[in-house]
Amino acid sequence: MSIFSGLEKIVRTDSHLCNYTWFGLGGSADYVITPHTVDELAVVIKRCNENDLPFRIIGYGSNLLVRDEGVRGAVIKLEGDEFSRVDYQGETVNVMAGAGLSKLVLELVRKGLGGLEALTGIPGSVGGAVMMNAGGTFGDIGAGVESVTLMDKAGAVFEKAKPELVFDYRQVNITARMILGAKLKLVETDPEQMLRTTKEIWIYKKNSQPLNTRNAGCIFKNPRGLSAGAMIDRAGLKGARVGGAVVSEKHANFIIAEKDCTSSDVLELIDLIRRRVKDEFDIELELELEIW
């Protein structure tokens, strides 16, 4: 009997992961599974555990590099109406993990609910954003998250809330494998003022980041009190290239995947950047990018 007997409608075999990431790079997974409900997800996780099949969770793939060899096991992606639902209850918003972050931010602006406008222009799913405490110059998502709904490796659903839930720079103290959703605590704000703020943030990003290219956002975390992009720039690496991977001329903490780029090209360029910054500043750059 197949591991996923009865779940054939949501299981794809030998699926190319390049189709699931913003870089558009990487090999295949043995299985790509797209549960549409929490119950389906619980069954999938149970089957993986019963068969000792490793599994990974993918959101929108906006901060992910998959190696050319791909990954063994299952890759789970939350899809369908249940996982993208957003419920508004005054200043409290309950949003499921599969909802798009950019779309959510725009809806909040239109409704005059302030707290996440700093995330304007950041791609990805809400679940992925919470897991890495996504943010930038203007703030991060953790500031607006009151609690998260999680699923453990046995398929049990539970909640973790502040103050037990602690957000830090690009991380949160969540060890559960699955984020199902988040409760956001926002504040009523003038929609017109919020719209002006989001436009200012968008213009700033358009002028300072290589939008409309194949990239995965910032590659490295900023060392405390310092800018990774500025150090890469000062090390003379803007425009540095390995194969089809090139350091952006616009923002040195971005790597652009050009035609015929491979994941190996990106990895070699990452190693080059790390070595050069270490030589120049005696600082070890830490990855913000997730690598499978």
Rosetta silent file (secondary structure, phi, psi, omega in degrees, C-alpha in Angstrom):
SEQUENCE: MSIFSGLEKIVRTDSHLCNYTWFGLGGSADYVITPHTVDELAVVIKRCNENDLPFRIIGYGSNLLVRDEGVRGAVIKLEGDEFSRVDYQGETVNVMAGAGLSKLVLELVRKGLGGLEALTGIPGSVGGAVMMNAGGTFGDIGAGVESVTLMDKAGAVFEKAKPELVFDYRQVNITARMILGAKLKLVETDPEQMLRTTKEIWIYKKNSQPLNTRNAGCIFKNPRGLSAGAMIDRAGLKGARVGGAVVSEKHANFIIAEKDCTSSDVLELIDLIRRRVKDEFDIELELELEIW
SCORE:     score description
SCORE:     0.000 S_00000001
   1 L     0.000  137.956  178.640    0.000    0.000    0.000 S_00000001
   2 L   -64.092  147.686  177.652    1.236    3.472   -0.839 S_00000001
   3 L   -54.062  -39.706 -174.825    2.345    5.689    2.039 S_00000001
   4 L  -111.183   36.709  176.877   -0.280    8.247    1.012 S_00000001
   5 L   -56.646  130.736 -178.057   -3.074    5.916   -0.074 S_00000001
   6 L    90.576   -9.642 -178.839   -6.336    7.830   -0.198 S_00000001
   7 L  -115.110   19.024 -172.749   -4.555   11.195   -0.419 S_00000001
   8 H   -56.487  -30.392 -177.962   -3.603   10.992   -4.094 S_00000001
   9 H   -65.890  -22.250 -176.776   -5.415   14.251   -4.937 S_00000001
  10 H  -114.022    8.642 -177.015   -3.028   16.281   -2.780 S_00000001
  11 E  -117.587  126.276  173.636    0.222   14.349   -3.384 S_00000001
  12 E  -115.470  140.717 -179.457    2.635   14.934   -6.273 S_00000001
  13 E  -105.098  149.605  178.397    5.693   12.750   -6.771 S_00000001
  14 E    46.639   53.393 -173.779    9.157   13.820   -7.943 S_00000001
  15 E   -94.325  134.254 -176.412    8.008   17.428   -8.032 S_00000001
  16 E   -73.409  117.588 -177.118   10.403   20.198   -9.072 S_00000001
  17 H   -76.012  -13.921  176.116   10.898   22.587   -6.149 S_00000001
  18 H   -60.260  -23.066  179.740   12.172   25.343   -8.437 S_00000001
  19 H   -78.609   -4.780 -174.624    8.485   25.965   -9.145 S_00000001
  20 H  -117.144    6.937 -178.657    7.880   26.793   -5.481 S_00000001
  21 L  -127.731  154.908  178.799   10.616   29.349   -4.753 S_00000001
  22 L   -69.233  -30.390  175.474   11.270   32.949   -5.740 S_00000001
  23 L   -66.261  -29.442 -177.206   14.807   32.034   -6.811 S_00000001
  24 L    68.559   33.187 -175.819   13.305   29.493   -9.208 S_00000001
  25 L  -126.796  163.446  171.683   16.175   27.123   -8.467 S_00000001
  26 L   110.856  161.416 -178.003   16.715   23.662   -7.036 S_00000001
  27 L   -86.153 -156.927 -172.985   15.984   19.995   -7.609 S_00000001
  28 E   -98.604  165.647  168.520   13.003   17.809   -6.823 S_00000001
  29 E  -112.600  153.225  177.284   11.369   16.392   -3.710 S_00000001
  30 E   -60.370  -40.734  179.095   10.135   12.824   -3.464 S_00000001
  31 E  -139.683  138.143  164.597    6.693   14.186   -2.587 S_00000001
  32 E  -116.226  121.936 -173.002    5.076   17.620   -2.614 S_00000001
  33 E  -118.985  131.724 -175.650    1.882   17.509   -0.557 S_00000001
  34 L  -122.884   75.100  177.545   -0.744   20.254   -0.503 S_00000001
  35 L   -63.146  144.558 -178.155   -3.279   19.605    2.280 S_00000001
  36 L  -106.329   -8.937  179.259   -6.343   21.855    2.126 S_00000001
  37 L  -138.659  162.241  177.865   -7.602   21.376    5.674 S_00000001
  38 H   -62.254  -38.561  179.106   -6.152   20.982    9.165 S_00000001
  39 H   -63.226  -43.119  177.380   -7.525   17.437    9.296 S_00000001
  40 H   -61.837  -42.176  179.332   -5.783   16.524    6.039 S_00000001
  41 H   -60.153  -43.506  179.477   -2.558   18.022    7.347 S_00000001
  42 H   -61.283  -39.640  178.565   -2.777   15.940   10.524 S_00000001
  43 H   -65.739  -43.283  179.538   -3.226   12.776    8.454 S_00000001
  44 H   -59.562  -47.287 -179.072   -0.245   13.667    6.249 S_00000001
  45 H   -63.925  -39.283  177.768    2.007   14.243    9.239 S_00000001
  46 H   -61.993  -44.354  179.373    0.841   10.988   10.835 S_00000001
  47 H   -62.596  -41.839  178.511    1.634    9.057    7.645 S_00000001
  48 H   -60.389  -45.587 -178.510    5.097   10.640    7.448 S_00000001
  49 H   -65.903  -42.205 -178.597    5.839    9.706   11.051 S_00000001
  50 H   -63.488  -27.112 -176.646    4.526    6.160   10.702 S_00000001
  51 L  -109.426   14.060  178.977    6.796    5.600    7.707 S_00000001
  52 L    52.375   37.640 -179.759    9.865    7.466    9.028 S_00000001
  53 L   -96.309  116.856  178.634    9.568    9.847    6.087 S_00000001
  54 L   -65.515  147.606  178.013   11.237   13.220    6.747 S_00000001
  55 E  -138.774  152.145  177.610    9.142   16.257    5.889 S_00000001
  56 E  -127.648  159.421  179.744    9.683   19.972    5.479 S_00000001
  57 E  -111.474  132.207  176.827    7.284   22.899    5.373 S_00000001
  58 E  -121.323  137.331  174.740    7.313   25.431    2.551 S_00000001
  59 L   -96.598 -116.642  177.461    5.475   28.733    2.445 S_00000001
  60 L   -90.566   -2.156  177.614    5.795   31.030   -0.571 S_00000001
  61 L    68.454   24.620 -175.937    9.497   30.150   -0.971 S_00000001
  62 L   -83.915  -10.917 -179.363   10.504   33.816   -0.864 S_00000001
  63 L  -132.864   39.176 -170.301   13.417   33.273    1.538 S_00000001
  64 E  -136.485  136.948  170.725   14.527   29.803    0.442 S_00000001
  65 E  -119.911  122.121  176.222   17.254   28.235   -1.676 S_00000001
  66 L   -98.661  130.316  179.735   16.847   24.558   -2.594 S_00000001
  67 L   -62.501  158.344 -178.507   20.059   22.765   -3.578 S_00000001
  68 L   -59.608  -29.438 -178.924   20.393   21.387   -7.102 S_00000001
  69 L   -75.367  -11.708 -176.542   20.133   17.839   -5.727 S_00000001
  70 L    75.938 -162.667 -178.619   16.706   18.603   -4.262 S_00000001
  71 E  -133.755  148.031  176.349   15.522   17.062   -0.987 S_00000001
  72 E   -90.432  152.006 -179.518   14.476   13.607    0.047 S_00000001
  73 E    95.657 -154.113 -174.308   11.159   13.011    1.760 S_00000001
  74 E  -110.270  144.755  170.951    8.054   15.175    1.653 S_00000001
  75 E  -116.193  124.075 -175.315    7.584   18.910    1.264 S_00000001
  76 E  -106.546  128.012  178.346    4.277   20.167    2.656 S_00000001
  77 E  -125.999  124.060 -177.806    2.641   23.336    1.355 S_00000001
  78 L   -78.014  123.679 -178.914   -0.591   24.650    2.882 S_00000001
  79 L  -134.417  168.481  175.809   -3.163   25.480    0.204 S_00000001
  80 L    94.628  170.980 -173.700   -6.879   26.126   -0.130 S_00000001
  81 H   -62.181  -39.414 -176.597   -9.452   28.391    1.470 S_00000001
  82 H   -62.171  -39.413 -176.180   -9.078   27.092    5.027 S_00000001
  83 H   -85.419   -3.510  177.174   -5.362   27.893    5.185 S_00000001
  84 H  -114.690    8.274 -175.239   -5.751   31.364    3.647 S_00000001
  85 L   -69.101  142.957  174.896   -8.718   32.517    5.761 S_00000001
  86 E  -129.059  123.971  179.869   -8.617   35.889    7.533 S_00000001
  87 E  -115.389  127.617 -178.807  -11.195   36.715   10.237 S_00000001
  88 E  -103.550  127.260  177.059  -11.655   40.276   11.492 S_00000001
  89 E  -134.135   79.960 -175.837  -12.956   40.926   15.017 S_00000001
  90 L    65.690 -123.510 -179.204  -12.478   44.629   15.682 S_00000001
  91 L   -88.039    0.162  176.857   -8.784   45.242   16.352 S_00000001
  92 E  -102.796  131.913  179.949   -8.089   41.505   16.544 S_00000001
  93 E  -126.383  124.482  174.896   -7.354   39.632   13.332 S_00000001
  94 E  -101.923  120.660 -175.471   -7.063   35.853   13.091 S_00000001
  95 E  -128.808  136.229  179.738   -5.143   34.821    9.997 S_00000001
  96 E   -81.234  158.710 -169.209   -4.209   31.357    8.775 S_00000001
  97 L   -66.579  -26.206 -177.979   -0.629   30.483    7.890 S_00000001
  98 L   -83.240   -3.983  178.812   -1.171   30.080    4.154 S_00000001
  99 L   -67.342  147.835  178.702   -2.434   33.636    3.653 S_00000001
 100 E   -78.434  132.712 -177.251   -0.204   35.969    1.667 S_00000001
 101 H   -66.048  -46.649 -177.073    1.572   38.593    3.761 S_00000001
 102 H   -60.567  -43.548  179.043    1.583   41.357    1.136 S_00000001
 103 H   -64.447  -40.667  179.169   -2.144   40.979    0.465 S_00000001
 104 H   -61.570  -45.695 -178.945   -2.888   40.957    4.200 S_00000001
 105 H   -59.004  -43.087  179.754   -0.934   44.169    4.795 S_00000001
 106 H   -64.529  -39.708  177.954   -2.860   45.960    2.046 S_00000001
 107 H   -64.002  -40.369  179.344   -6.200   44.775    3.452 S_00000001
 108 H   -64.007  -39.236  178.244   -5.228   46.017    6.913 S_00000001
 109 H   -62.214  -46.225 -179.316   -4.320   49.421    5.488 S_00000001
 110 H   -62.065  -33.818 -178.517   -7.688   49.693    3.730 S_00000001
 111 H   -86.568   -3.003  179.349   -9.494   48.766    6.950 S_00000001
 112 L    72.281   33.383  177.852   -7.507   51.268    9.023 S_00000001
 113 E  -108.377  109.070 -174.769   -5.858   48.630   11.212 S_00000001
 114 E   -93.315  153.511  176.749   -2.322   49.668   12.052 S_00000001
 115 L   141.117  -26.100 -179.279    0.618   47.603   13.236 S_00000001
 116 L  -119.042    5.562 -177.490    1.890   45.714   10.210 S_00000001
 117 H   -62.245  -20.413  177.081    2.316   48.463    7.626 S_00000001
 118 H   -64.017  -15.967 -177.966    6.078   48.262    8.256 S_00000001
 119 H   -92.042    8.897  178.092    5.949   44.943    6.375 S_00000001
 120 L   -51.013  130.180  175.478    4.879   46.607    3.121 S_00000001
 121 L    85.129   -2.210  177.902    6.578   44.962    0.169 S_00000001
 122 L   -90.123  119.962 -179.081    7.757   41.865    2.053 S_00000001
 123 L   -80.275  175.101  175.089    6.641   38.738    0.171 S_00000001
 124 L   117.565  174.138  176.613    5.834   35.354    1.653 S_00000001
 125 E   -89.919  160.666  178.127    3.146   33.569    3.615 S_00000001
 126 H   -62.826  -41.504  179.589    2.006   34.607    7.075 S_00000001
 127 H   -60.404  -46.147  177.894    3.259   31.310    8.519 S_00000001
 128 H   -64.009  -38.988  179.952    6.716   31.762    7.059 S_00000001
 129 H   -64.006  -40.335  178.830    6.810   35.396    8.163 S_00000001
 130 H   -67.726  -42.755 -176.220    5.977   34.455   11.759 S_00000001
 131 H   -61.780  -33.334  179.971    8.497   31.597   11.837 S_00000001
 132 L  -107.929    8.437 -175.400   11.365   33.900   10.871 S_00000001
 133 L    46.770   60.410 -176.663    9.919   37.088   12.406 S_00000001
 134 L   -59.544  145.943  178.409   10.034   38.752    9.020 S_00000001
 135 E   177.938 -163.074 -178.878   10.682   42.455    8.885 S_00000001
 136 E  -167.354 -149.306 -176.666   13.090   45.129    7.816 S_00000001
 137 L   -57.201  -31.964 -169.567   14.180   48.673    8.482 S_00000001
 138 L   -99.193   -4.972  179.171   10.716   49.736    9.618 S_00000001
 139 E   144.348  178.372 -179.322    9.735   46.891   11.951 S_00000001
 140 E  -134.981  168.295 -173.726    8.864   43.191   12.109 S_00000001
 141 H   -69.884  -28.031 -177.076    5.750   41.021   12.295 S_00000001
 142 H   -57.493  -27.168 -179.133    6.362   39.925   15.889 S_00000001
 143 H   -63.304  -26.460 -176.703    5.254   43.325   17.158 S_00000001
 144 H  -104.614   -3.578 -176.397    1.686   42.596   16.079 S_00000001
 145 E   -89.721  123.108  179.441    1.410   38.884   16.923 S_00000001
 146 E   -91.071  -39.262  179.638   -0.503   38.085   20.113 S_00000001
 147 E  -158.754  164.515  176.876   -0.500   34.282   19.792 S_00000001
 148 E  -130.311  147.175  173.196    0.086   31.475   17.309 S_00000001
 149 E  -101.810  130.659 -171.014   -1.744   28.220   16.656 S_00000001
 150 E  -127.075  162.128  171.963    0.636   25.313   16.130 S_00000001
 151 E  -127.554  129.992  179.683    0.656   21.632   15.241 S_00000001
 152 L   -86.001  179.283 -173.674    3.226   19.280   16.752 S_00000001
 153 L   -68.601  -12.066  176.435    4.860   16.323   15.007 S_00000001
 154 L   -94.101   -2.305  179.904    2.069   14.027   16.228 S_00000001
 155 L    91.789    4.718  178.965   -0.632   16.187   14.609 S_00000001
 156 L   -80.297  138.231 -178.979   -1.904   17.711   17.883 S_00000001
 157 E   -99.291  135.234  178.036   -3.031   21.370   17.709 S_00000001
 158 E  -151.427  172.457 -176.435   -2.145   23.832   20.474 S_00000001
 159 E  -121.024  147.366  174.286   -1.589   27.549   21.078 S_00000001
 160 E  -131.356  127.316 -173.382    1.379   29.586   22.250 S_00000001
 161 E  -127.070  161.032  172.708    0.860   33.195   23.359 S_00000001
 162 L   -66.370  145.567    6.778    2.834   36.135   24.667 S_00000001
 163 L   -84.877   -3.568  177.188    4.668   36.478   27.028 S_00000001
 164 L   -64.539  -31.341  178.464    5.624   32.818   26.525 S_00000001
 165 L   -85.186  116.882 -173.487    5.918   33.604   22.820 S_00000001
 166 L  -122.665  121.410  177.254    9.115   35.642   22.359 S_00000001
 167 E   -99.297  140.245  175.565   10.185   37.309   19.116 S_00000001
 168 E  -134.887 -175.597 -177.417   13.761   38.389   18.442 S_00000001
 169 L   -60.876  111.810  178.524   15.689   39.531   15.385 S_00000001
 170 L    56.341   30.662  175.478   14.682   37.121   12.585 S_00000001
 171 E  -160.015  162.488  177.782   13.663   34.402   15.013 S_00000001
 172 E  -147.873  151.883 -175.268   10.974   33.283   17.436 S_00000001
 173 L   -84.397   57.387  176.234   10.986   30.626   20.155 S_00000001
 174 L  -108.687  123.056  178.339    8.732   28.196   18.283 S_00000001
 175 L  -106.842  -12.835  177.953    9.918   24.590   18.122 S_00000001
 176 L   -62.647  151.143 -176.042    6.718   23.046   16.711 S_00000001
 177 L   -74.530  -30.005 -171.185    6.975   21.929   13.101 S_00000001
 178 E  -125.883  127.207  166.653    3.820   23.644   11.837 S_00000001
 179 E   -94.760  122.942  179.705    2.390   27.118   12.261 S_00000001
 180 E   -93.071  -33.072 -178.053   -1.326   26.948   11.449 S_00000001
 181 E  -175.458  175.363 -179.126   -2.234   30.574   12.098 S_00000001
 182 E  -140.825  146.959  172.660   -1.688   33.694   14.142 S_00000001
 183 E  -102.093  122.823 -178.106   -3.777   36.105   16.188 S_00000001
 184 E  -104.587  135.461  175.253   -2.821   39.710   15.499 S_00000001
 185 E  -109.563  110.332 -173.910   -3.523   42.568   17.893 S_00000001
 186 L  -115.733 -177.519 -178.921   -3.692   45.796   15.910 S_00000001
 187 E  -132.879  142.458  176.630   -4.817   49.395   16.492 S_00000001
 188 E   -66.354  130.331 -176.039   -7.347   51.560   14.699 S_00000001
 189 L  -140.516  156.991  178.337   -5.497   54.094   12.589 S_00000001
 190 L   -65.606  117.532 -178.110   -6.360   56.670    9.942 S_00000001
 191 H   -57.883  -36.836 -178.792   -6.369   54.752    6.619 S_00000001
 192 H   -65.044  -40.945  178.131   -5.169   57.794    4.683 S_00000001
 193 H   -66.488  -40.596  178.643   -2.137   58.212    6.954 S_00000001
 194 H   -64.342  -39.257  179.247   -1.395   54.489    6.711 S_00000001
 195 H   -62.893  -40.974  177.440   -1.651   54.634    2.935 S_00000001
 196 H   -62.736  -40.966  179.865    0.871   57.485    2.843 S_00000001
 197 H   -63.294  -45.633 -179.081    3.195   55.475    5.086 S_00000001
 198 H   -65.184  -35.793  177.448    2.968   52.369    2.923 S_00000001
 199 H   -64.932  -40.679  178.766    3.635   54.407   -0.216 S_00000001
 200 H   -63.633  -42.357  179.190    6.740   55.923    1.400 S_00000001
 201 H   -65.201  -41.961 -179.459    8.005   52.470    2.404 S_00000001
 202 H   -63.550  -43.254  178.768    7.288   51.098   -1.069 S_00000001
 203 H   -62.726  -41.911  177.940    9.149   53.959   -2.768 S_00000001
 204 H   -58.920  -45.284 -178.338   12.102   53.440   -0.408 S_00000001
 205 H   -69.228  -39.163  178.947   12.243   49.742   -1.279 S_00000001
 206 H   -61.271  -36.145 -178.182   11.825   50.348   -4.984 S_00000001
 207 H   -82.181  -19.582 -172.525   14.771   52.730   -4.911 S_00000001
 208 H  -117.614   -7.002 -177.468   17.019   50.595   -2.696 S_00000001
 209 L  -128.773  151.351 -177.351   16.231   46.958   -3.557 S_00000001
 210 L   -81.816   68.188  178.275   16.392   44.939   -6.795 S_00000001
 211 L   -65.185  160.600  179.395   12.671   44.371   -7.176 S_00000001
 212 L    62.924   27.766  170.829   11.397   42.486  -10.232 S_00000001
 213 L  -125.427  165.404  176.344   14.440   40.190  -10.269 S_00000001
 214 L   -81.450  103.350  179.887   14.802   36.569   -9.224 S_00000001
 215 L  -148.175  174.811 -179.200   16.054   36.865   -5.666 S_00000001
 216 L  -126.272   35.109 -179.879   15.233   35.659   -2.167 S_00000001
 217 L    73.386 -160.403 -178.984   15.458   38.894   -0.213 S_00000001
 218 L   -65.513  132.700 -178.409   18.353   39.615    2.108 S_00000001
 219 L   -80.678  -39.279 -175.039   20.865   36.773    2.157 S_00000001
 220 E  -117.825  149.397  170.818   22.536   37.631    5.479 S_00000001
 221 L   -71.701  151.933  174.372   21.346   38.898    8.836 S_00000001
 222 L   -78.758  123.635  172.749   22.670   42.263    9.937 S_00000001
 223 L   -59.748  152.809 -174.909   25.306   41.855   12.663 S_00000001
 224 L   -52.993  122.504  176.966   24.327   43.802   15.759 S_00000001
 225 L    77.749    2.916 -176.021   24.629   47.525   15.048 S_00000001
 226 L  -129.160  167.379  178.012   25.977   46.949   11.539 S_00000001
 227 L  -113.037  119.878  177.850   24.673   46.537    7.990 S_00000001
 228 H   -61.027  -43.104 -179.830   25.542   43.338    6.144 S_00000001
 229 H   -59.924  -42.074 -179.891   24.841   45.064    2.822 S_00000001
 230 H   -64.941  -39.448  179.016   27.180   47.960    3.632 S_00000001
 231 H   -67.081  -40.719  178.117   30.002   45.580    4.584 S_00000001
 232 H   -63.455  -40.556  177.016   29.554   43.548    1.396 S_00000001
 233 H   -62.048  -48.821 -178.666   29.619   46.807   -0.578 S_00000001
 234 H   -66.313  -22.965  175.837   32.745   48.064    1.211 S_00000001
 235 L   -80.586    2.834  175.729   34.413   44.725    0.510 S_00000001
 236 L    76.540   29.611 -172.239   34.039   45.560   -3.190 S_00000001
 237 L  -104.143   -1.000  174.138   31.561   42.801   -3.960 S_00000001
 238 L   -59.809  129.743 -178.616   28.733   44.644   -5.707 S_00000001
 239 L    85.290   -4.769  178.318   28.435   42.994   -9.088 S_00000001
 240 L   -60.924  143.735 -172.149   30.513   39.971   -8.037 S_00000001
 241 E  -136.698  141.538  165.599   29.470   36.916   -9.997 S_00000001
 242 E  -130.915  111.806 -176.673   29.659   33.130   -9.886 S_00000001
 243 L    57.373 -123.612 -179.626   28.032   31.613  -12.958 S_00000001
 244 L   -93.458    6.187  178.963   24.516   33.002  -13.156 S_00000001
 245 E  -100.003  131.388 -176.453   24.486   34.315   -9.577 S_00000001
 246 E  -139.214  140.675  175.189   25.398   37.977   -9.086 S_00000001
 247 E   -72.909  128.605 -176.937   25.513   40.389   -6.139 S_00000001
 248 L   -59.530  137.631  174.264   23.008   43.156   -6.778 S_00000001
 249 L   -74.885  -19.956 -176.445   24.421   46.556   -7.746 S_00000001
 250 L   -86.304  -39.169 -178.917   21.427   48.133   -6.032 S_00000001
 251 L  -148.556  113.544 -170.212   21.664   46.377   -2.648 S_00000001
 252 L   -70.223   -9.873  178.006   24.690   44.221   -1.876 S_00000001
 253 L   -92.245   12.161  175.406   22.790   41.936    0.524 S_00000001
 254 L  -114.346  137.576  171.451   20.740   40.603   -2.402 S_00000001
 255 E  -111.526  129.642 -178.992   21.858   37.906   -4.813 S_00000001
 256 E  -101.747  134.472  175.849   20.135   37.837   -8.187 S_00000001
 257 E   -94.947  109.039  179.456   19.651   34.610  -10.124 S_00000001
 258 L   -93.580 -174.931 -176.613   20.183   35.363  -13.794 S_00000001
 259 L   -54.995  136.939  177.977   19.729   33.091  -16.821 S_00000001
 260 L    67.432   14.683  176.810   21.203   29.595  -16.402 S_00000001
 261 L   -68.257  145.468  173.656   21.893   30.205  -12.703 S_00000001
 262 L  -119.366  163.425  176.097   22.125   27.116  -10.491 S_00000001
 263 H   -62.391  -34.879  178.183   21.805   26.746   -6.748 S_00000001
 264 H   -61.646  -36.378  176.112   25.486   25.789   -6.679 S_00000001
 265 H   -60.231  -46.061 -179.301   26.313   29.184   -8.205 S_00000001
 266 H   -63.295  -43.736 -179.027   24.428   30.938   -5.395 S_00000001
 267 H   -63.892  -40.499  177.810   26.101   28.804   -2.713 S_00000001
 268 H   -65.517  -38.545  178.905   29.575   29.502   -4.112 S_00000001
 269 H   -67.759  -38.304  175.753   28.830   33.227   -4.208 S_00000001
 270 H   -59.383  -45.536  179.106   27.595   33.094   -0.593 S_00000001
 271 H   -62.310  -40.663  178.419   30.871   31.429    0.438 S_00000001
 272 H   -61.127  -45.884  179.639   32.867   34.066   -1.460 S_00000001
 273 H   -60.868  -46.865 -178.767   31.000   36.890    0.289 S_00000001
 274 H   -60.190  -44.227 -179.661   31.485   35.342    3.717 S_00000001
 275 H   -63.239  -44.306 -176.644   35.224   34.853    3.174 S_00000001
 276 H   -66.688  -42.281  179.129   35.749   38.394    1.894 S_00000001
 277 H   -67.158  -36.802  176.368   33.765   40.019    4.727 S_00000001
 278 H   -63.039  -42.987  179.317   35.627   37.868    7.262 S_00000001
 279 H   -65.260  -40.465 -174.626   38.955   38.956    5.788 S_00000001
 280 H   -79.045  -40.057 -170.008   37.975   42.632    5.649 S_00000001
 281 H  -123.650   -2.031 -177.201   36.081   43.064    8.932 S_00000001
 282 L    55.678   41.084  178.730   36.739   39.889   10.960 S_00000001
 283 L  -126.012  132.038  176.701   32.975   39.309   11.109 S_00000001
 284 L   -90.026  113.307  178.853   31.206   36.030   10.347 S_00000001
 285 L   -74.329  135.505  179.632   28.027   36.776    8.417 S_00000001
 286 L  -102.969  136.559 -177.218   25.041   34.672    9.486 S_00000001
 287 E   -67.866  135.757  164.769   22.522   33.527    6.896 S_00000001
 288 L   -95.504  -31.707  175.904   19.018   34.936    6.843 S_00000001
 289 L   -64.315  138.730  173.283   18.302   32.811    3.774 S_00000001
 290 E   -92.445  134.791 -178.995   17.099   29.260    4.465 S_00000001
 291 E  -121.041  127.916  176.056   18.945   26.556    2.547 S_00000001
 292 L  -105.817    0.000    0.000   17.635   23.041    1.961 S_00000001
